[in-house]
Amino acid sequence: VMDFSEAERNGFIEAFVNVRKANDDARTLEELSEAAISLLKGCREHFRANITRISCIHGVVSPERVPEFKKRMLALLNCGGVHQFRKDVQTVLYDFPLARPWLNWYLRESTASMLFVSKRTMEPAIWDSMSETTNAAEAQHWKIYCTQGRDHLFENGLYSLHAVAESYDMLFKASTSRCTYFNLNITFS
């Protein structure tokens, strides 16, 4: 599950192809790229947040139609058939024409296949087994930023990431050890 960054998407595809080729995968580069694309799922929480953001622009969605807009946009996520999806998109764009540039970005093939059930190329069982959001990863990034800071020079950044890894290693060892009691010898004055 990833955000809708073209760079992130392309990076995943390139890494997938490189790893498969390094492991002597017999498929062509095109076949490997298609296989990588079929493993991408977009963060639905980011899509929901963008629905809320666009619905607050009253030149695009009038205040009295905000609940309807949100409901219809969310319904596109799980619209099962391609024909019904196209029909629903057309009616949304007819009723909310100023949302067209925003929605067209999500309707690009590279984005739509990561977000809408009717456009997915991923196996349904895999799709259903995956999270719908990247929020867990983002929460982890926030923890790293809080403990180590951000915008480091390269070498300092590597030291900071190493400190994070050591911290998690210590937590893991503590959680798997038989030790149930820590004597910290803390004195209060």
Contacts in CASP RR format, 6 or more apart in sequence:
PFRMAT RR
TARGET T0000
AUTHOR 0000-0000-0000
METHOD contacts of the structure
MODEL  1
VMDFSEAERNGFIEAFVNVRKANDDARTLEELSEAAISLLKGCREHFRAN
ITRISCIHGVVSPERVPEFKKRMLALLNCGGVHQFRKDVQTVLYDFPLAR
PWLNWYLRESTASMLFVSKRTMEPAIWDSMSETTNAAEAQHWKIYCTQGR
DHLFENGLYSLHAVAESYDMLFKASTSRCTYFNLNITFS
1 41 0 8 1.000
1 42 0 8 1.000
1 43 0 8 1.000
1 130 0 8 1.000
1 131 0 8 1.000
1 132 0 8 1.000
1 133 0 8 1.000
1 134 0 8 1.000
1 137 0 8 1.000
2 8 0 8 1.000
2 9 0 8 1.000
2 12 0 8 1.000
2 40 0 8 1.000
2 41 0 8 1.000
2 42 0 8 1.000
2 43 0 8 1.000
2 114 0 8 1.000
2 134 0 8 1.000
3 42 0 8 1.000
3 43 0 8 1.000
3 46 0 8 1.000
3 134 0 8 1.000
4 42 0 8 1.000
4 43 0 8 1.000
4 46 0 8 1.000
4 106 0 8 1.000
4 111 0 8 1.000
4 114 0 8 1.000
4 115 0 8 1.000
6 110 0 8 1.000
9 40 0 8 1.000
9 110 0 8 1.000
9 114 0 8 1.000
12 36 0 8 1.000
12 39 0 8 1.000
12 40 0 8 1.000
13 33 0 8 1.000
13 36 0 8 1.000
13 37 0 8 1.000
16 32 0 8 1.000
16 35 0 8 1.000
16 36 0 8 1.000
16 39 0 8 1.000
17 29 0 8 1.000
17 32 0 8 1.000
17 33 0 8 1.000
17 36 0 8 1.000
20 27 0 8 1.000
20 32 0 8 1.000
20 35 0 8 1.000
21 29 0 8 1.000
21 32 0 8 1.000
25 32 0 8 1.000
27 35 0 8 1.000
34 121 0 8 1.000
37 110 0 8 1.000
37 113 0 8 1.000
37 121 0 8 1.000
38 121 0 8 1.000
38 122 0 8 1.000
38 123 0 8 1.000
39 122 0 8 1.000
39 126 0 8 1.000
40 113 0 8 1.000
40 114 0 8 1.000
40 122 0 8 1.000
41 114 0 8 1.000
41 120 0 8 1.000
41 122 0 8 1.000
41 127 0 8 1.000
41 130 0 8 1.000
41 132 0 8 1.000
42 114 0 8 1.000
42 115 0 8 1.000
42 134 0 8 1.000
43 132 0 8 1.000
43 133 0 8 1.000
43 134 0 8 1.000
43 135 0 8 1.000
44 77 0 8 1.000
44 115 0 8 1.000
44 132 0 8 1.000
44 133 0 8 1.000
45 132 0 8 1.000
45 133 0 8 1.000
45 134 0 8 1.000
45 135 0 8 1.000
46 133 0 8 1.000
46 134 0 8 1.000
47 77 0 8 1.000
47 106 0 8 1.000
47 115 0 8 1.000
48 74 0 8 1.000
50 102 0 8 1.000
51 69 0 8 1.000
51 70 0 8 1.000
51 73 0 8 1.000
51 74 0 8 1.000
52 70 0 8 1.000
54 60 0 8 1.000
54 61 0 8 1.000
54 99 0 8 1.000
54 102 0 8 1.000
55 61 0 8 1.000
55 66 0 8 1.000
55 69 0 8 1.000
55 70 0 8 1.000
56 66 0 8 1.000
59 98 0 8 1.000
60 96 0 8 1.000
60 98 0 8 1.000
60 99 0 8 1.000
60 102 0 8 1.000
61 69 0 8 1.000
61 96 0 8 1.000
61 99 0 8 1.000
65 95 0 8 1.000
65 96 0 8 1.000
69 92 0 8 1.000
69 96 0 8 1.000
69 99 0 8 1.000
72 88 0 8 1.000
72 91 0 8 1.000
72 92 0 8 1.000
72 95 0 8 1.000
73 92 0 8 1.000
73 103 0 8 1.000
75 88 0 8 1.000
76 85 0 8 1.000
76 88 0 8 1.000
76 89 0 8 1.000
76 92 0 8 1.000
76 116 0 8 1.000
77 115 0 8 1.000
77 116 0 8 1.000
77 117 0 8 1.000
78 117 0 8 1.000
79 85 0 8 1.000
79 88 0 8 1.000
79 116 0 8 1.000
79 117 0 8 1.000
79 118 0 8 1.000
80 117 0 8 1.000
80 118 0 8 1.000
81 118 0 8 1.000
82 118 0 8 1.000
82 119 0 8 1.000
84 118 0 8 1.000
85 116 0 8 1.000
85 118 0 8 1.000
85 119 0 8 1.000
89 103 0 8 1.000
89 107 0 8 1.000
92 99 0 8 1.000
92 103 0 8 1.000
93 99 0 8 1.000
93 100 0 8 1.000
93 103 0 8 1.000
105 111 0 8 1.000
106 112 0 8 1.000
106 115 0 8 1.000
109 119 0 8 1.000
112 119 0 8 1.000
113 119 0 8 1.000
113 120 0 8 1.000
113 121 0 8 1.000
113 122 0 8 1.000
114 120 0 8 1.000
117 127 0 8 1.000
120 127 0 8 1.000
144 160 0 8 1.000
144 161 0 8 1.000
144 164 0 8 1.000
147 163 0 8 1.000
147 164 0 8 1.000
147 167 0 8 1.000
148 157 0 8 1.000
148 160 0 8 1.000
148 161 0 8 1.000
148 163 0 8 1.000
148 164 0 8 1.000
149 160 0 8 1.000
152 160 0 8 1.000
END
